[in-house]
Amino acid sequence: MELRGFLLGEPLETTRHRLSAAHTPAEADVFGHLVEGFDNRTIAARIGKSEKTVRNQVSTILSKTGHPSRAALIAALNRSG
């Protein structure tokens, strides 16, 4: 929690709330794990989805937010925090 607060400048629940208007609940769930630094396989195991589904949802999240990569998304959140 402390690391996320340092990197993102906001707690996970605030991040999820901010995304709720633009993303589906499933995408918001994946997003929460994504910003914690988990890879697709780990996210899939944690939320009970296939790795392919998670990969597709990550791609959708990146597309909707206009970021080319996970790193760019996390860096943008860090700057906006």
ABEGO torsion letter per residue (X at the ends): XAAAAAAAGBBAAAAAAAAAAABBAAAAAAAAAAAAGBBAAAAAAAAGBBAAAAAAAAAAAAAAAGBABAAAAAAAAAAAX
